[in-house]
């Protein structure tokens, strides 16, 4: 079940991706604007967008790597301590059940 952090991270990555695509589209639409100043601005924005895209790809790959590491660590813990894992899951289920039943 995704945590609030995961949902926020996914939303941020999605928003950044959309922003990059929309800005690239804006650059293409403004391509007919002439002048040294307009070309300079387009060049700077294009460079920054390329850097942002590369950084976003890096962040996504690091997030996937971290999720895999956490999953592997959890898997190892559960296999090494099955009864402890069952106890923890039962305790969380009991607390969740008590909280839900009070409403």
TORKOL-4160 file (C-alpha; in steps of 0.2 Angstrom, whole numbers, padded with zeros to 4 digits, m for minus):
103
<pt num="1" X="0000" Y="0000" Z="0000"/>
<pt num="2" X="0008" Y="0017" Z="m0005"/>
<pt num="3" X="0012" Y="0029" Z="0009"/>
<pt num="4" X="0008" Y="0047" Z="0008"/>
<pt num="5" X="0027" Y="0050" Z="0004"/>
<pt num="6" X="0026" Y="0039" Z="m0011"/>
<pt num="7" X="0010" Y="0047" Z="m0017"/>
<pt num="8" X="0018" Y="0064" Z="m0015"/>
<pt num="9" X="0034" Y="0059" Z="m0023"/>
<pt num="10" X="0024" Y="0051" Z="m0038"/>
<pt num="11" X="0014" Y="0067" Z="m0040"/>
<pt num="12" X="0029" Y="0078" Z="m0040"/>
<pt num="13" X="0038" Y="0067" Z="m0053"/>
<pt num="14" X="0022" Y="0068" Z="m0063"/>
<pt num="15" X="0020" Y="0086" Z="m0061"/>
<pt num="16" X="0038" Y="0090" Z="m0066"/>
<pt num="17" X="0037" Y="0078" Z="m0081"/>
<pt num="18" X="0021" Y="0088" Z="m0087"/>
<pt num="19" X="0030" Y="0105" Z="m0084"/>
<pt num="20" X="0045" Y="0100" Z="m0094"/>
<pt num="21" X="0034" Y="0094" Z="m0109"/>
<pt num="22" X="0023" Y="0109" Z="m0108"/>
<pt num="23" X="0038" Y="0121" Z="m0107"/>
<pt num="24" X="0046" Y="0112" Z="m0122"/>
<pt num="25" X="0030" Y="0114" Z="m0132"/>
<pt num="26" X="0030" Y="0133" Z="m0127"/>
<pt num="27" X="0048" Y="0134" Z="m0134"/>
<pt num="28" X="0042" Y="0126" Z="m0151"/>
<pt num="29" X="0028" Y="0138" Z="m0152"/>
<pt num="30" X="0039" Y="0153" Z="m0149"/>
<pt num="31" X="0051" Y="0147" Z="m0162"/>
<pt num="32" X="0045" Y="0160" Z="m0175"/>
<pt num="33" X="0050" Y="0174" Z="m0163"/>
<pt num="34" X="0066" Y="0182" Z="m0169"/>
<pt num="35" X="0079" Y="0192" Z="m0162"/>
<pt num="36" X="0095" Y="0190" Z="m0152"/>
<pt num="37" X="0086" Y="0191" Z="m0135"/>
<pt num="38" X="0073" Y="0179" Z="m0139"/>
<pt num="39" X="0085" Y="0166" Z="m0146"/>
<pt num="40" X="0096" Y="0168" Z="m0130"/>
<pt num="41" X="0081" Y="0165" Z="m0119"/>
<pt num="42" X="0076" Y="0150" Z="m0129"/>
<pt num="43" X="0093" Y="0143" Z="m0128"/>
<pt num="44" X="0094" Y="0145" Z="m0109"/>
<pt num="45" X="0077" Y="0138" Z="m0106"/>
<pt num="46" X="0081" Y="0123" Z="m0118"/>
<pt num="47" X="0097" Y="0120" Z="m0108"/>
<pt num="48" X="0089" Y="0121" Z="m0091"/>
<pt num="49" X="0075" Y="0109" Z="m0098"/>
<pt num="50" X="0088" Y="0096" Z="m0104"/>
<pt num="51" X="0096" Y="0097" Z="m0087"/>
<pt num="52" X="0080" Y="0095" Z="m0078"/>
<pt num="53" X="0075" Y="0080" Z="m0088"/>
<pt num="54" X="0092" Y="0072" Z="m0085"/>
<pt num="55" X="0090" Y="0075" Z="m0066"/>
<pt num="56" X="0072" Y="0069" Z="m0066"/>
<pt num="57" X="0077" Y="0053" Z="m0074"/>
<pt num="58" X="0091" Y="0051" Z="m0061"/>
<pt num="59" X="0079" Y="0054" Z="m0047"/>
<pt num="60" X="0067" Y="0041" Z="m0054"/>
<pt num="61" X="0080" Y="0028" Z="m0056"/>
<pt num="62" X="0086" Y="0032" Z="m0038"/>
<pt num="63" X="0068" Y="0030" Z="m0031"/>
<pt num="64" X="0066" Y="0013" Z="m0040"/>
<pt num="65" X="0083" Y="0007" Z="m0033"/>
<pt num="66" X="0078" Y="0013" Z="m0015"/>
<pt num="67" X="0061" Y="0004" Z="m0017"/>
<pt num="68" X="0070" Y="m0012" Z="m0022"/>
<pt num="69" X="0082" Y="m0011" Z="m0008"/>
<pt num="70" X="0068" Y="m0008" Z="0005"/>
<pt num="71" X="0058" Y="m0023" Z="m0003"/>
<pt num="72" X="0074" Y="m0034" Z="m0002"/>
<pt num="73" X="0077" Y="m0029" Z="0016"/>
<pt num="74" X="0059" Y="m0033" Z="0021"/>
<pt num="75" X="0059" Y="m0049" Z="0012"/>
<pt num="76" X="0075" Y="m0054" Z="0021"/>
<pt num="77" X="0068" Y="m0049" Z="0038"/>
<pt num="78" X="0052" Y="m0059" Z="0035"/>
<pt num="79" X="0061" Y="m0074" Z="0030"/>
<pt num="80" X="0073" Y="m0073" Z="0044"/>
<pt num="81" X="0060" Y="m0069" Z="0057"/>
<pt num="82" X="0043" Y="m0076" Z="0052"/>
<pt num="83" X="0035" Y="m0077" Z="0069"/>
<pt num="84" X="0040" Y="m0059" Z="0073"/>
<pt num="85" X="0033" Y="m0053" Z="0056"/>
<pt num="86" X="0017" Y="m0062" Z="0060"/>
<pt num="87" X="0016" Y="m0054" Z="0077"/>
<pt num="88" X="0019" Y="m0037" Z="0070"/>
<pt num="89" X="0006" Y="m0039" Z="0056"/>
<pt num="90" X="m0007" Y="m0046" Z="0069"/>
<pt num="91" X="m0003" Y="m0031" Z="0081"/>
<pt num="92" X="m0005" Y="m0019" Z="0067"/>
<pt num="93" X="m0021" Y="m0027" Z="0061"/>
<pt num="94" X="m0028" Y="m0027" Z="0079"/>
<pt num="95" X="m0024" Y="m0008" Z="0081"/>
<pt num="96" X="m0032" Y="m0004" Z="0064"/>
<pt num="97" X="m0047" Y="m0015" Z="0069"/>
<pt num="98" X="m0049" Y="m0006" Z="0085"/>
<pt num="99" X="m0048" Y="0011" Z="0077"/>
<pt num="100" X="m0060" Y="0007" Z="0063"/>
<pt num="101" X="m0073" Y="0000" Z="0076"/>
<pt num="102" X="m0073" Y="0016" Z="0086"/>
<pt num="103" X="m0080" Y="0026" Z="0072"/>
